[in-house]
Amino acid sequence: MSWTDGYLLRHFPLDPQLRSLVLAQDWKALDAVMAGLVAPGGALFAELSRHATFTRIEHMLALRDAGHPDEEDGIWHDDGSRVLAFSLSLNYFGLPSGGELEVRPKGGEARALGPFEPGKLIVFRTGQDGFEHRTRRVTAGLRLVCAGWCS
């Protein structure tokens, strides 16, 4: 797989404390750890810097639940103002059914990625490079990722 597909798959080593924070559903502490990883000098910032030039990363924890009445496919979008985007799997609840990240050239054929074990990092291109993405609905279980945007 190469950048011509619009994405890269990498393994990103996770500190064992992340598992405990996820299973305890301590979202505030988990978000603080992730903020350190994406800050300049953080390990995730360093990994992503290998693939593009940027000065900051915005991130969020994204939990999708098959049991939620509003769970549905996301819409195609391109994060066009960002240089790069990523999704880091934190699926310590087990792998869900559904919840794939789809990446495609705008209007082209989509590639479905995941769901993945914890530590799988998907780095993907944005609208600046003519790509768009969406997340499919989760049909069973929970899907947790740290999603982010580099600019």
Order of alpha helices (4+ residues) and beta strands (2+ residues): beta-alpha-alpha-alpha-beta-beta-beta-beta-beta-beta-beta-beta-beta
